[in-house]
């Protein structure tokens, strides 16, 4: 199932989706033109990470604590790096804890093939 023939066409979409929120939108349009299972998997993961970052940044912004702010960014960078490295290596690798939820929640936006 995870053969190179299935992964290579979606690898560009997967990597671009992690770059920024704008990158995820670009990858979404790329995926609409050429849907692949690998690209869709990582697109759902990346959209989840980007939306988590935006929503938590709004909440964390109310706190005046460098410790909370730093911990938040370390958490987001670790999730992002985990997903980005998995996409670059051609692996179906869900981010810890939230990955299965992102796959379920965002299957409406990016349907599974």
MMTF fields as JSON, N, C-alpha, C and O atoms, coordinates in Angstrom:
{
  "mmtfVersion": "1.0.0",
  "mmtfProducer": "UNKNOWN",
  "numBonds": 451,
  "numAtoms": 452,
  "numGroups": 113,
  "numChains": 1,
  "numModels": 1,
  "chainsPerModel": [1],
  "groupsPerChain": [113],
  "chainIdList": ["A"],
  "bondAtomList": [4, 2, 8, 6, 12, 10, 16, 14, 20, 18, 24, 22, 28, 26, 32, 30, 36, 34, 40, 38, 44, 42, 48, 46, 52, 50, 56, 54, 60, 58, 64, 62, 68, 66, 72, 70, 76, 74, 80, 78, 84, 82, 88, 86, 92, 90, 96, 94, 100, 98, 104, 102, 108, 106, 112, 110, 116, 114, 120, 118, 124, 122, 128, 126, 132, 130, 136, 134, 140, 138, 144, 142, 148, 146, 152, 150, 156, 154, 160, 158, 164, 162, 168, 166, 172, 170, 176, 174, 180, 178, 184, 182, 188, 186, 192, 190, 196, 194, 200, 198, 204, 202, 208, 206, 212, 210, 216, 214, 220, 218, 224, 222, 228, 226, 232, 230, 236, 234, 240, 238, 244, 242, 248, 246, 252, 250, 256, 254, 260, 258, 264, 262, 268, 266, 272, 270, 276, 274, 280, 278, 284, 282, 288, 286, 292, 290, 296, 294, 300, 298, 304, 302, 308, 306, 312, 310, 316, 314, 320, 318, 324, 322, 328, 326, 332, 330, 336, 334, 340, 338, 344, 342, 348, 346, 352, 350, 356, 354, 360, 358, 364, 362, 368, 366, 372, 370, 376, 374, 380, 378, 384, 382, 388, 386, 392, 390, 396, 394, 400, 398, 404, 402, 408, 406, 412, 410, 416, 414, 420, 418, 424, 422, 428, 426, 432, 430, 436, 434, 440, 438, 444, 442, 448, 446],
  "bondOrderList": [1, 1, 1, 1, 1, 1, 1, 1, 1, 1, 1, 1, 1, 1, 1, 1, 1, 1, 1, 1, 1, 1, 1, 1, 1, 1, 1, 1, 1, 1, 1, 1, 1, 1, 1, 1, 1, 1, 1, 1, 1, 1, 1, 1, 1, 1, 1, 1, 1, 1, 1, 1, 1, 1, 1, 1, 1, 1, 1, 1, 1, 1, 1, 1, 1, 1, 1, 1, 1, 1, 1, 1, 1, 1, 1, 1, 1, 1, 1, 1, 1, 1, 1, 1, 1, 1, 1, 1, 1, 1, 1, 1, 1, 1, 1, 1, 1, 1, 1, 1, 1, 1, 1, 1, 1, 1, 1, 1, 1, 1, 1, 1],
  "groupList": [{"groupName": "UNK", "atomNameList": ["N", "CA", "C", "O"], "elementList": ["N", "C", "C", "O"], "formalChargeList": [0, 0, 0, 0], "bondAtomList": [1, 0, 2, 1, 3, 2], "bondOrderList": [1, 1, 2], "singleLetterCode": "X", "chemCompType": "L-PEPTIDE LINKING"}],
  "groupTypeList": [0, 0, 0, 0, 0, 0, 0, 0, 0, 0, 0, 0, 0, 0, 0, 0, 0, 0, 0, 0, 0, 0, 0, 0, 0, 0, 0, 0, 0, 0, 0, 0, 0, 0, 0, 0, 0, 0, 0, 0, 0, 0, 0, 0, 0, 0, 0, 0, 0, 0, 0, 0, 0, 0, 0, 0, 0, 0, 0, 0, 0, 0, 0, 0, 0, 0, 0, 0, 0, 0, 0, 0, 0, 0, 0, 0, 0, 0, 0, 0, 0, 0, 0, 0, 0, 0, 0, 0, 0, 0, 0, 0, 0, 0, 0, 0, 0, 0, 0, 0, 0, 0, 0, 0, 0, 0, 0, 0, 0, 0, 0, 0, 0],
  "groupIdList": [1, 2, 3, 4, 5, 6, 7, 8, 9, 10, 11, 12, 13, 14, 15, 16, 17, 18, 19, 20, 21, 22, 23, 24, 25, 26, 27, 28, 29, 30, 31, 32, 33, 34, 35, 36, 37, 38, 39, 40, 41, 42, 43, 44, 45, 46, 47, 48, 49, 50, 51, 52, 53, 54, 55, 56, 57, 58, 59, 60, 61, 62, 63, 64, 65, 66, 67, 68, 69, 70, 71, 72, 73, 74, 75, 76, 77, 78, 79, 80, 81, 82, 83, 84, 85, 86, 87, 88, 89, 90, 91, 92, 93, 94, 95, 96, 97, 98, 99, 100, 101, 102, 103, 104, 105, 106, 107, 108, 109, 110, 111, 112, 113],
  "secStructList": [7, 7, 7, 2, 2, 2, 2, 2, 2, 2, 2, 2, 2, 2, 2, 2, 2, 2, 2, 7, 2, 2, 2, 2, 2, 2, 2, 2, 2, 2, 2, 2, 2, 1, 7, 7, 2, 2, 2, 2, 2, 2, 2, 2, 2, 2, 2, 2, 2, 2, 2, 2, 2, 2, 2, 2, 2, 2, 2, 2, 6, 6, 7, 7, 7, 2, 2, 2, 2, 2, 2, 2, 2, 2, 2, 2, 2, 2, 2, 2, 2, 2, 2, 2, 2, 2, 2, 2, 2, 6, 7, 7, 7, 7, 7, 6, 6, 6, 2, 2, 2, 2, 2, 2, 2, 6, 6, 6, 6, 1, 7, 7, 7],
  "xCoordList": [0.823, 0.0, 0.864, 0.564, 1.922, 2.768, 3.928, 5.075, 3.633, 4.687, 5.052, 4.291, 6.211, 6.689, 5.76, 5.645, 5.095, 4.178, 3.006, 2.466, 2.608, 1.499, 1.949, 1.147, 3.203, 3.685, 4.248, 3.943, 5.054, 5.767, 4.841, 5.161, 3.716, 2.873, 2.327, 2.098, 2.117, 1.565, 2.591, 2.237, 3.864, 4.904, 5.036, 5.24, 4.926, 5.005, 3.862, 4.072, 2.664, 1.499, 1.725, 1.44, 2.234, 2.455, 3.449, 3.207, 4.552, 5.589, 5.11, 5.305, 4.493, 4.013, 2.961, 2.893, 2.148, 1.068, 1.583, 0.871, 2.791, 3.342, 4.049, 4.34, 4.329, 5.158, 4.54, 5.158, 3.364, 2.636, 1.154, 0.775, 0.321, -1.115, -1.435, -2.292, -0.75, -0.923, -0.452, -1.069, 0.631, 1.104, 0.067, -0.089, -0.645, -1.702, -2.84, -3.415, -3.167, -4.211, -3.767, -4.553, -2.515, -1.982, -2.003, -2.4, -1.578, -1.576, -2.996, -3.206, -3.966, -5.362, -5.821, -6.476, -5.482, -5.839, -5.056, -5.592, -3.799, -3.015, -3.635, -3.676, -4.112, -4.714, -6.032, -6.368, -6.779, -8.047, -7.799, -8.595, -6.692, -6.361, -5.832, -6.111, -5.074, -4.444, -4.497, -3.487, -5.663, -5.782, -4.982, -5.042, -4.236, -3.514, -3.774, -4.052, -3.682, -3.921, -2.856, -3.173, -1.603, -0.504, -0.617, -0.468, -0.879, -1.04, -2.209, -2.101, -3.324, -4.498, -4.251, -4.7, -3.533, -3.216, -2.443, -2.812, -1.376, -0.546, -1.218, -0.953, -2.066, -2.811, -3.748, -3.86, -4.42, -5.288, -4.47, -4.903, -3.3, -2.434, -1.982, -2.022, -1.557, -1.044, -2.137, -1.904, -3.322, -4.429, -4.731, -4.981, -4.709, -4.942, -3.897, -4.235, -2.636, -1.557, -1.7, -1.561, -1.977, -2.096, -3.287, -3.169, -4.424, -5.591, -5.384, -5.839, -4.703, -4.371, -3.468, -3.661, -2.492, -1.579, -2.324, -2.09, -3.214, -3.965, -4.886, -4.96, -5.585, -6.521, -5.792, -6.209, -4.716, -3.971, -3.223, -3.07, -2.759, -2.075, -3.028, -2.627, -4.28, -5.278, -5.46, -5.522, -5.544, -5.732, -4.466, -4.538, -3.316, -2.046, -1.727, -1.056, -2.198, -1.946, -2.49, -2.025, -3.469, -4.047, -3.166, -3.335, -2.232, -1.354, -0.084, 0.448, 0.377, 1.606, 2.718, 3.269, 3.033, 4.027, 4.925, 4.454, 6.189, 7.146, 7.224, 7.445, 7.045, 7.096, 5.957, 6.183, 4.747, 3.599, 3.784, 3.556, 4.194, 4.408, 5.474, 5.283, 6.583, 7.674, 7.245, 7.551, 6.54, 6.074, 5.122, 5.18, 4.257, 3.324, 4.079, 3.763, 5.063, 5.784, 6.631, 6.765, 7.199, 7.951, 7.007, 7.353, 5.821, 4.816, 4.44, 4.411, 4.158, 3.761, 4.911, 4.689, 6.124, 7.276, 7.55, 7.901, 7.395, 7.599, 6.557, 6.901, 5.286, 4.243, 4.529, 4.426, 4.888, 5.174, 6.352, 6.274, 7.431, 8.621, 8.31, 8.783, 7.519, 7.141, 6.403, 6.701, 5.449, 4.689, 5.519, 5.458, 6.291, 7.097, 8.131, 8.305, 8.81, 9.825, 9.179, 9.718, 8.026, 7.302, 6.92, 7.039, 6.461, 6.091, 7.32, 7.269, 8.41, 9.634, 10.211, 10.815, 10.025, 10.536, 9.559, 9.884, 8.376, 7.39, 6.697, 6.37, 6.464, 5.834, 4.433, 4.179, 3.53, 2.209, 2.373, 2.254, 2.639, 2.973, 2.09, 2.284, 1.108, 0.227, 0.978, 1.813, 0.673, 1.283, 0.701, -0.456, 1.472, 1.01, -0.264, -0.438, -1.127, -2.368, -3.411, -4.53, -3.084, -4.067, -4.206, -5.204, -3.25, -3.265, -4.523, -5.111, -4.969, -6.201, -7.425, -8.335, -7.438, -8.555, -8.537, -9.584, -7.357, -7.254, -7.697, -8.366, -7.33, -7.744, -9.269, -9.855, -9.89, -11.352, -12.035, -12.944, -11.606, -12.267, -12.147, -13.11, -10.997, -10.758, -10.961, -10.578, -11.561, -11.89, -13.018, -13.241, -13.731, -14.769, -14.111, -14.561, -13.051, -12.354, -11.5, -11.498, -10.78, -9.896, -10.353, -9.908, -11.237, -11.758, -10.668, -9.702, -10.837, -9.904, -10.209, -11.365, -9.164, -9.343, -9.685, -9.874],
  "yCoordList": [-1.198, 0.0, 1.258, 2.208, 1.281, 2.462, 2.373, 2.637, 2.003, 1.904, 3.291, 4.246, 3.381, 4.671, 5.233, 6.451, 4.363, 4.843, 5.597, 6.514, 5.219, 5.889, 7.161, 8.075, 7.234, 8.343, 9.487, 10.647, 9.194, 10.234, 11.3, 12.483, 10.951, 12.019, 12.996, 14.162, 12.56, 13.431, 14.071, 14.833, 13.77, 14.266, 15.788, 16.418, 16.378, 17.837, 18.489, 19.456, 17.967, 18.491, 18.356, 19.282, 17.213, 16.962, 17.946, 18.499, 18.172, 19.07, 20.522, 21.244, 20.955, 22.34, 22.639, 23.761, 21.658, 21.894, 22.285, 22.951, 21.89, 22.211, 23.569, 24.067, 24.172, 25.371, 26.519, 27.009, 26.949, 27.982, 27.707, 26.756, 28.535, 28.384, 28.648, 27.983, 29.612, 29.889, 28.682, 28.334, 28.05, 26.84, 25.734, 24.99, 25.619, 24.615, 24.922, 24.006, 26.198, 26.567, 26.271, 25.778, 26.571, 26.256, 24.748, 24.28, 23.989, 22.525, 21.986, 20.985, 22.639, 22.212, 22.333, 21.43, 23.441, 23.609, 22.651, 22.15, 22.394, 21.412, 20.027, 19.256, 19.721, 18.412, 18.246, 17.144, 19.338, 19.266, 18.882, 18.155, 19.37, 19.052, 17.634, 16.978, 17.159, 15.84, 15.162, 15.122, 14.626, 14.042, 12.746, 11.857, 12.669, 11.453, 11.155, 12.057, 9.904, 9.511, 10.1, 10.58, 10.062, 10.578, 12.086, 12.583, 12.81, 14.259, 14.64, 15.565, 13.938, 14.214, 13.939, 14.694, 12.854, 12.515, 13.648, 14.105, 14.097, 15.148, 16.518, 17.373, 16.727, 17.984, 18.105, 19.181, 17.019, 17.035, 17.273, 18.014, 16.66, 16.868, 18.331, 18.942, 18.883, 20.256, 21.274, 22.23, 21.081, 21.998, 21.976, 23.022, 20.798, 20.691, 21.433, 22.136, 21.286, 21.978, 23.488, 24.225, 23.954, 25.398, 25.99, 27.06, 25.306, 25.819, 25.753, 26.636, 24.713, 24.627, 25.789, 26.401, 26.086, 27.196, 28.521, 29.325, 28.759, 30.016, 30.149, 31.213, 29.069, 29.142, 29.246, 30.01, 28.494, 28.583, 29.908, 30.428, 30.453, 31.749, 32.832, 33.738, 32.739, 33.705, 33.612, 34.633, 32.394, 32.195, 32.565, 33.26, 32.11, 32.369, 33.866, 34.352, 34.587, 36.018, 36.804, 37.909, 36.242, 36.923, 36.808, 37.571, 35.871, 35.683, 36.514, 36.646, 37.058, 37.85, 37.042, 37.435, 35.9, 35.012, 34.465, 33.818, 34.726, 34.227, 32.702, 32.065, 32.116, 30.663, 29.997, 29.025, 30.514, 29.951, 30.146, 29.226, 31.337, 31.649, 30.732, 30.203, 30.546, 29.697, 28.238, 27.566, 27.751, 26.36, 26.124, 25.08, 27.082, 26.981, 26.852, 25.977, 27.705, 27.662, 26.406, 25.876, 25.925, 24.663, 23.527, 22.692, 23.495, 22.477, 22.512, 21.471, 23.688, 23.823, 23.441, 22.76, 23.866, 23.552, 22.049, 21.496, 21.387, 19.933, 19.221, 18.316, 19.62, 19.01, 19.255, 18.345, 20.497, 20.846, 20.029, 19.481, 19.945, 19.207, 17.728, 17.103, 17.169, 15.759, 15.497, 14.534, 16.355, 16.19, 16.459, 15.696, 17.532, 17.914, 16.845, 16.49, 16.334, 15.3, 14.025, 13.374, 13.67, 12.502, 12.656, 11.709, 13.849, 14.103, 14.045, 13.458, 14.643, 14.653, 13.249, 12.949, 12.387, 11.017, 10.067, 8.9, 10.546, 9.704, 8.732, 7.618, 9.129, 8.247, 8.723, 9.923, 7.767, 8.049, 8.042, 6.992, 9.172, 9.261, 10.329, 11.522, 9.886, 10.847, 11.54, 10.934, 12.817, 13.51, 12.921, 12.499, 12.883, 12.252, 12.903, 14.118, 12.103, 12.454, 13.071, 12.564, 14.134, 14.868, 14.375, 14.68, 13.636, 13.171, 12.431, 12.763, 11.43, 10.729, 11.647, 11.478, 12.607, 13.561, 14.453, 14.717, 14.918, 15.752, 14.976, 15.53, 13.698, 12.877, 12.775, 12.809, 12.653, 12.52, 13.856, 13.928, 14.905, 16.208, 16.825, 17.406, 16.711, 17.402, 16.513, 16.884, 15.339, 14.493, 15.112, 14.715, 16.082, 16.797, 17.748, 17.862, 18.424, 19.376, 18.638, 18.978, 17.632, 16.845, 15.395, 14.664, 14.969, 13.6, 12.552, 12.782, 11.409, 10.302, 9.666, 9.596, 9.201, 8.59, 7.14, 6.45],
  "zCoordList": [0.0, 0.0, 0.0, -0.723, 0.791, 0.883, -0.1, 0.261, -1.334, -2.333, -2.837, -2.681, -3.435, -3.94, -5.015, -5.149, -5.785, -6.822, -6.208, -6.828, -4.997, -4.321, -3.613, -3.424, -3.222, -2.397, -3.231, -2.955, -4.235, -4.978, -5.577, -5.463, -6.204, -6.769, -5.72, -6.041, -4.501, -3.472, -2.563, -1.663, -2.787, -1.879, -1.924, -0.886, -3.092, -3.201, -2.438, -1.705, -2.605, -1.88, -0.384, 0.375, 0.041, 1.465, 2.057, 3.13, 1.381, 1.905, 1.887, 2.865, 0.802, 0.693, 1.757, 2.259, 2.103, 3.068, 4.449, 5.201, 4.793, 6.112, 6.158, 7.246, 5.01, 5.005, 5.798, 6.743, 5.446, 6.19, 6.003, 5.32, 6.605, 6.383, 4.911, 4.33, 4.317, 2.884, 2.066, 1.06, 2.497, 1.833, 1.874, 0.906, 2.99, 3.105, 2.134, 1.546, 1.962, 1.001, -0.43, -1.238, -0.739, -2.068, -2.291, -3.359, -1.285, -1.39, -1.545, -2.229, -0.918, -1.048, -2.5, -3.02, -3.153, -4.562, -5.455, -6.443, -5.117, -5.87, -5.731, -6.69, -4.537, -4.267, -5.017, -5.451, -5.171, -5.911, -7.368, -7.963, -7.947, -9.337, -9.5, -10.504, -8.524, -8.616, -7.246, -6.542, -6.857, -5.515, -5.37, -6.219, -4.273, -3.92, -2.452, -1.662, -2.103, -0.716, 0.213, 1.302, -0.22, 0.599, 0.791, 1.907, -0.287, -0.191, 0.697, 1.502, 0.561, 1.389, 2.856, 3.718, 3.145, 4.534, 5.2, 6.282, 4.556, 5.155, 5.096, 5.941, 4.126, 4.069, 5.267, 5.856, 5.634, 6.828, 8.093, 8.976, 8.194, 9.356, 9.434, 10.502, 8.304, 8.278, 8.578, 9.318, 8.015, 8.306, 9.794, 10.394, 10.391, 11.832, 12.643, 13.596, 12.28, 13.002, 12.853, 13.829, 11.637, 11.411, 12.171, 12.768, 12.154, 12.88, 14.388, 15.116, 14.863, 16.286, 16.686, 17.737, 15.851, 16.133, 16.187, 17.089, 15.238, 15.219, 16.428, 17.043, 16.768, 17.895, 19.234, 20.104, 19.407, 20.664, 20.791, 21.896, 19.677, 19.732, 20.216, 20.946, 19.815, 20.274, 21.788, 22.472, 22.306, 23.753, 24.519, 25.532, 24.049, 24.731, 24.738, 25.649, 23.742, 23.664, 24.849, 25.13, 25.542, 26.701, 27.932, 28.884, 27.931, 29.084, 28.912, 27.81, 30.005, 29.974, 30.638, 31.667, 30.018, 30.597, 29.492, 28.556, 29.61, 28.637, 28.679, 27.649, 29.854, 29.992, 29.213, 28.492, 29.357, 28.635, 27.134, 26.348, 26.746, 25.338, 24.729, 23.635, 25.427, 24.931, 24.827, 23.842, 25.841, 25.824, 24.654, 24.003, 24.391, 23.267, 21.946, 21.14, 21.714, 20.455, 20.314, 19.211, 21.398, 21.339, 20.947, 20.112, 21.545, 21.24, 19.756, 19.1, 19.233, 17.829, 16.895, 15.894, 17.208, 16.35, 16.338, 15.296, 17.472, 17.526, 16.663, 15.902, 16.773, 15.938, 14.458, 13.635, 14.135, 12.752, 12.214, 11.115, 12.977, 12.542, 12.362, 11.412, 13.268, 13.175, 11.859, 11.153, 11.542, 10.309, 9.068, 8.104, 9.082, 7.923, 7.594, 6.428, 8.598, 8.37, 7.845, 6.951, 8.399, 7.894, 6.432, 5.654, 6.053, 4.657, 3.755, 2.675, 4.186, 3.38, 3.205, 2.175, 4.214, 4.138, 3.454, 3.237, 3.116, 2.442, 3.367, 2.957, 4.612, 5.597, 5.953, 6.064, 6.129, 6.683, 8.197, 8.827, 8.769, 10.185, 10.822, 10.594, 11.632, 12.3, 13.425, 14.097, 13.623, 14.747, 16.023, 16.031, 17.097, 18.331, 18.869, 18.776, 19.416, 20.108, 19.177, 19.102, 18.478, 17.69, 16.254, 15.601, 15.755, 14.37, 13.966, 12.936, 14.74, 14.369, 14.367, 13.555, 15.271, 15.306, 14.07, 13.478, 13.681, 12.483, 11.248, 10.377, 11.166, 10.025, 9.956, 8.873, 11.099, 11.158, 10.883, 10.056, 11.563, 11.46, 10.077, 9.578, 9.458, 8.198, 6.977, 5.867, 7.176, 6.027, 5.206, 4.063, 5.778, 5.032, 4.026, 2.885, 4.453, 3.586, 2.557, 1.373, 3.026, 2.16, 2.253, 3.137, 1.35, 1.439, 1.227, 0.5, 1.866, 1.656, 0.313, -0.105, -0.362, -1.692, -1.551, -2.553]
}
